[in-house]
């Protein structure tokens, strides 16, 4: 595959003069490289330089760097612009589908294939009179191969032209320079459209539309010919299946119904070829298919009247993510492609619409949206409903929106800038630190930012995940790696139940989240990038905003990966027994929640209001999907008070945001105090044990710790100290006895 090569003739627009870092050997005309490790460097004496990007610099770039090099950091304005040009971007698209290649079929080839494909029983020709049956089938298969390749090239050419228009709309200074090659692509696309139109017949398209509009026919379930199928109920089921299979095969294809007679053989699935009555049943089924065809042909009488229709093509980027090779035509059925090829009057690839003039049966099917992926409207209705929109005054993408310029110089981000980011960037779905005068600094996902910009939000992007300082990220990575489990051992910490163990509660901590993330990413993905994502995700107020989306093939997308979810959330549950109310029947100690009260809890059902049990984001029943937008968000305090919460036995029902060191310390201290309460309550402490227990109580009453664990109003601290004081009194009394 040959990618587009940046040349000095490509206009740089507002990015001309931007400072970039290059490496080169000695000499004024030495080639410039974007990396000191470029394989084209043949000398050891390479120096780093800062140069202003212009045509001269582009002309001096080494061929490999000009084609593949990343001269700017990803996510910056210049980086987005260069990504849009390079690889499979604009330069590649302009170089393709501008003329017929050596594998393309000529008009003579297409005409010969059309002559074979358009033969029907009504043409009066009998293939067996001219050639044997094998030759006839071979000719038909070759003609069908021609049709498939022509339509496939038409789809790819349409996708290429559409993508070129997408990029040019984001960088308008490129349009005059690219105009000639864009016109060549238009001409080639029109030529392919003409070839495709000759490979389908309008009579078949009209008949297919009539077939889809047919009501379910009366089925001869009592006909003796169908006795081999079984009981009357089974006969009815099989014939109903045959009808639906025939209807949809004819309605969605571009072959004549007479070529679908083979469908009758589905009735013989699992039936011996020597079964009595089998041949008679197939003959009767063939007659039935012919009757359905004749009934459909009666509905084509209005085929002479024509209507003007505007069709909007299904957008190839509807999933919100760039997919190379996807086409505005790739999601259409054969019938829809045939309609576009046969009835197109004018195509507007910029607006993604096609003007059609179609017969009445075809228009009725398109306008009813019955079985069509095209969004269609009558032309007169489209003209009447077209609003008068003010011209868009958004500035094109340039320096100062995503760049590492001083924050005070940042330009407000607009919907057009975000479209450029999503179109050109290899990984636009990430988190961004933004600032607005209304909400101040926030961390939000790109999808949220897009919705806000569309609603009129005004703000600037301060940083993305890739902008975070590498020194901080690398320090946390090294610390997490040093504390990681050896290879071959489980990445998950074993559950510790002894509250006096230093590792008790560690699995809930943010530090353990980082260690776990480093271990999960090892050998699979960029650890530094995952840690950057985790750092920004910690600033998101409501994790439900990070809900991913689904592409057509079902792959989940979102600003953070599954591994980052595990670094962000503890997928195990807190032991809340120390905080439950003390009672004669219960085992709680009634301790205050303190700093644990506001800890966020994510679950599918916090209030027990839905059928089934509540699940955590990592439950196997949910396929470890992360937090979804329709999940419930409550706090530990609210969850503790909810008596209707019904958790899944596999996952515990919820996940929590990982705890800070202060929260882990209090969680551990609360369990130690609770265990002491249970110990003292069960037995009378012996004299030799009381001194160690009193020492432990002194540690738990440390004023400096308790001040960090509770609110400033003092209520929680007083409850904590009162519990400690009561235990001390009990132990002291036991010591005196």
Secondary structure by P-SEA (a helix, b strand, c coil): ccccccccccccccccccbbbbbbccccccccccccccccccccccccccccccaaaaaaccccccccccccccccaaaaaaaacccccaaaaaacccccccccccaaaaaaaaaaaaccccccccccccccaaaaaaaaaaaaaaaaaaaaaaaaaaaaaaaaaaaaaacccccccaaaaaaaaaaaaaaaaaaaaaaccaaaaaaaaaaaaccccccccccccccccccaaaaaaaaaaaaaaaaaaaaaccccccccccccccccccccccccaaaaaaaaaaaaaaaaaaaaaaacccccbbbbbbbbcccccccccccccccccccccaaaaaaaacccccccccccbbbbbccaaaaaaaaaccccccccccaaaaaaacccccccccccccccccccccccccccccaaaaaaaaacccccccccccccccccbbbbcaaaaaaaaaabbbbbbccccccccaaaaaaaaaaaaaaccccccccccccccccccccccccccaaaaaaaaaaaacccccaaaaaaaaaaaaacccccccbbbbcccccccccccaaaaaaaccccccccccccccccccccccccccccccbbbbcccccccccbbbbcccccccccccccccbbbbcaaaaaacccbbbbccccccccccccaaaaaaaaaaaaaaaaaaaaaaccccccaaaaaaaaaaaaacaaaaaaaccccaaaaaaaaaaaaaaaaaaaaaaac
